[in-house]
Amino acid sequence: MDNDVLAILKFLQSDRSFMAEVESKFENEFKRIKSEMIYDFVTHAVTMELDGGNSAANISGTLGGITNLYSFIGFNDGENPTRAIREMLEASTFNLRTLSNGDFEFTANIPTAKDIFNKTPMPWAEGRSWAQGIELGISGLGYYLKGLNSKSRSGSGIQSQDQVRQARFKNISYISELINIYNKKFKQLQKISL
Amino acid sequence: MKPTFSHNLMNSFILWFDNFLLKKADAYKTYTTNFYNYTDDRLGGGKVVYGSPFKQWVYDKGITGATVPSGVYINNAFVPTGTSGMLFDYDNGRVIFNSGVSTNLNISGTYSVKELNTYITNDPEDRIIIENKYEPNNRFTVLSNYIPPYKPVTPAVFCSMEGITNDPFAYGGEDQTTSRIKAVLLCDSLYQLDGALSVFSDSLYTVFSQIPMTSHPIAEFGSVKTGLFPTGYSFDVLDTSYNSQRFFITEARSSKIRDNLQKELNPTTYIGFVDFEIKTFRYPRI
């Protein structure tokens, strides 16, 4: 790079109003993509189905309409399983660093799929993640246990083994794909034109 | 069909799994018991069977402290394997003789038994846990009878292959192959369950070799293949001899069913899970 150009870039980096303008531009772009990411999450069929609770239809197609994800995974009434993920996505931030060659280094701090899996325990086995299970497969154990648990509390609701057997789970992409897509989109911000 | 990658993976995994638990947790017990005669029509050829009260004996000579039997006492005289075709069926916990051997012998022997038996299954975990009612290995009951062969007994671990994915890794067709294996643990005490889960949580970043099906140590009647292992089977030796293709455990996540649900489900069995992610690099299209 020409020394004169470098000197100009360094001068600009030391200019507060210029830097405020740069940060604002990055911030706006970051917020736009972050909103898209959250929108894609909340409108994902799995999220919408889980947000519908016990009475939701199986719009994700994961269970062939036999039951819905909320019951199949075995969440207790009133639980909001997707909230933790949404909060993690909303807590995403960014860093902007000036480099000695006059460039800017932009880094988005969004949760990894693994971070999310660690915060989404199965209601019946804490070390397992229901969000990962959506991608890799979930057995009918939660469905059965939920029935067993509600039977013990209310005297009704047990799932028969036949019901459990019918409700076979078909895994689909969910969090890993979302995070991969948005990691790429945030990386594109590095090439933002000032 | 010839053995494929997934066959070799499951073969290697189950051998590694057994060895890892036995070695890291000394998860075996040594007994001296009598053996009891029974008939087993599956064997054919008039074979004579004497069963012990326990299934799945330890046959890995690399396990320090475990007793891998080399013979039994018949009417108080030690008789080594090979006599009258005598061999040990380690999986079913018994000795098998050629036809013509008396069915009224007084046989006793010393052997080590796995604390957790291991099985490969295709059943989903809900079937393993809800539908299959397993008999206990006769560990804490009277040792005055044989344990029937073939059917799985608890405490046990049921391992199943959940899926395999290939992702491009390098030019020339090399892929990163990611496999997922689930282990369902049915234990008879919380101590045992916590111990096994702890051992396998610590298996993260462990490597083991791809051992082909042809080198599986167990032969037709449940004995160790003497042709392949003339001085006895040791996983460590086998693992070293096949170290050109290695598996790498990149995830070992343990969990157990919440206590309140556990009691509803089965108050005498403690249930846990270990979900393994195993990676290797290979050329699947060559």
Interface residues (C-beta under 8 A of the other chain):
Chain A: M122 P123 W124 A125 E126 G127 R128 L136 G137 S139 G140 L141 Y143 Y144 L145 L148 N149 S152 Q161 V164 R165
Chain B: P124 E125 D126 R127 I129 I130 E131 E162 G163 R180 R253 S254 S255 K256 I257 R258 N260 L261 E264 L265 F273 D275
